[in-house]
Amino acid sequence: MSVFEIAMLVCFGAAWPVSIYKSLKTRAVAGKSLFFLIIVLVGYVAGVLHKLIFHYDLVIFLYLLNAVMVSLDIVLYLRNRLYHVRKSLEAAR
């Protein structure tokens, strides 16, 4: 178990609750990138797979926690984007 890997995951993971909260409160999609969120999620999934295949330790739970938070942020992004599309269509009527 690497203290540096733990520090990296904790630091990156600290940003996701803020992003999720902002997505919930503002319903804004501006400034967010679905492509970026998916890339980050793929990175966390790769970390989980590495832990499962090559070096299982408790750090896997930090990868999983971060992956869950990014997944939630992706779901909120899609929900918020749909909200804005519907709102635009209603305004166009």
N, C-alpha and C positions, 0 to 999 in steps of 0.2 A: 504494500500500500504506500503510495507516494504522497507526501504532504503537499507537494507542488500540484499534483493532479487534483487533490481535494480542494486546495485554495483556488485553483482555476475554476472548478465546477461551482464552488460556493460564490465566487465573484460574479461569474456569468449568471448563475441562478438568481442572484439578488435582483437583477434587472427585470426578470419576467413578471413578478407580482405587480410591479409598477406599470408595466405595459398592459397587463390584463386589466388592472383597475382603470387605466385610462380608456381602454377599449369599452369597458362596461359603462363608464360614466359619460363619455363624449359621443359614442357611436361613430367616431371619425375613422376613416380609412386613409386619409391624407397623411403622408409621411411614413406609411407602412408599406412593406413590400411582401406580397405572398411568396414570391420566388425566394426572397431572403429567409423568410420563416421556414420554408420547406428545406432549404439548404442547411439551416441550423438543426432542424429536426433530424435530417439524414445524418449529420455529424454525431448527434447524441445516440441515435440508433447504432451507428458504427461503434461508438464507445461501449454500448451495452453488449453488442456482439463480440467485441474484443474480450470483454470481461468474461463472457460465457464460454468462449472457445479457448482462449489462451491463458488468462490470468484472473480467475474468479476471486474477487474480494468484495468487501462491503461498499466500496466506492460505486459499485453498480447501482446502488440505490440513489446516489446523487445523479447519475446519468438518467435513471428512470424518472426521478422527480422533475428534472429539467425537461425531459422529453414530454412529460405530461403537461407541464406548464406551457411549453411551446405549442403543443397540440391544442390546448384550450385557446391560446391566442389565435391560432389558425381558424378555429371554429368561430370565434368572435369576429375575426376579420371577415369571414364569409357571411356571417349573419349581418354585420354592419354594412357590407357592400350591397347585399340584397335589400336592406332597408333603404339605402340611398337610391338604388335603381327603382324600387317601388315608388318612392317619394318623387322622383323625377318624372316617372310615368303619370302619376296622379296630377302633377303640376302641368303637364303637357296637355291634359284633357281640357 
